Amino acid sequence: MITITEKEQCCGCSACVQRCPQNCISMQKDSEGFLYPEVDVTRCIDCHLCEKVCPVINQNESRFPLEVYAAKNTDTKVRQLSSSGGIFTLLAEQTIKDGGVVFGACWDVEWNVGHDYAETLEDIVKFKSSKYLQSIIGESYKKAEYFLKTGRKVMFTGTPCQIAGLKHFLRKEYTNLLAVEVICHSVPSPGIWQEYLADELSSLNKTKADVKSISFRDKSTGWNSYSFVVESKDGRIYKELSRHNLFMKGFLADLYTRPSCYACPAKQLKSGSDITLGDFWGIETLLPELDDDRGVSAVTVNTEKGRALLQEVNVELTEVAYSEVVKRNSALVHSASEPKGRRAFFEADGLTFEAKIEKLAKTPFSLRLFIGKLAYSILPNKMLRNIIRHIRNIKKNK
């Protein structure tokens, strides 16, 4: 029987819930807004399947990728609408063209994030763009298993722990499954998100029903200086740079991160994924000729299956060292660090959300990052790329 004694022992993947033959496990929300399994002990038959499929109890060995790339979708319009280089769209479209099914995270009518599947090219649009929340898996593992058993190709995208949960749930390898994980900083509380959204919409004299779309990563202000955007059904657009947005400040400071993210069971490619996708932050210092401020993806190819699909799509690839990606996106291998202010955030009942963020959301100061952001805010992008290219040439000639 699955028993959670410490919150960090559960990543919320719900593999245990979906594998239980007695249906005696359910996911229940705790005081922080995260879901955890609860067992009806009167119906439990002690089969221990819930424990056998848990990705925290049964952690895989860390891996190294077969190949690593800086990657771009050759369609600049698609890339502009994507979080980084638009590689997810290419892989998803190829899966649909092959008669397959794509699983991913999307918004529901209440602006929660949950997992769903798509069978048409038009329907995969709902999975595009990053959603900085823990998605509710629901019965997606069961549905994926059904499609796999019928022989259809399945592309399942999710956070590393969700992919690990899927692989353990299935308990066997499927040649028709492509598991794609995203490089995950951490997952913030869905409950805190709903509190923030309610306050934000109230200040705008709007309700959830008035919202047409929400984007954490709008690129109209550039990929490196992306914005948080809410568009209402009456055509009004509310935009602010994400680094100034209150919810994003708290998220990036790990104030309301899920406890398991501080000891992630699936970092270092332990999830069993075929491909890993993420932002290639700092590409302007490594390969400035690739940086047009529209987004570049970091892609690690982890299996032969992943390599085969990547070779099928029309993508611009530049091979790089794995260490270069890790250096610029450390979330690939390192868990989030629990901040001192986390407990205070959840216990500060008398303060507004804004007051708590301003008081507790402290991120470590990085002189290099500060100078980089200052340069991006002052210099035109083309001029900045030329300066970086010139510095690199000087170093090569020394």
Secondary structure, DSSP 8 states (H G I E B T S, - for coil): ----SSGGG-----HHHHH-TT--EEEEE-TTS-EEEEE-TTT-----HHHHT-TTTS-------SEEEEEEES-HHHHHTSSSS-HHHHHHHHHHHTT-EEEEEEE-TTS-EEEEEE-STTGGGGG-S---S--B-TTHHHHHHHHHHTT--EEEEE-HHHHHHHHHHH-S--TTEEEEEE--S--B-HHHHHHHHHHHHHHTT--GGGEEEEEEEE-TT-STT-EEEEEETTS-EEEEEGGG-HHHHHHHTTTTB-GGGGG-TTTTTTT--SEEEEE-TTHHHH-GGG--SS--EEEEE-SHHHHHHHHHS-EEEEE--HHHHHHH-GGGT------TTHHHHHH-TTS-HHHHHHHH------HHHHHHHHHHHHS-HHHHHHHHHHHHHHHHH-
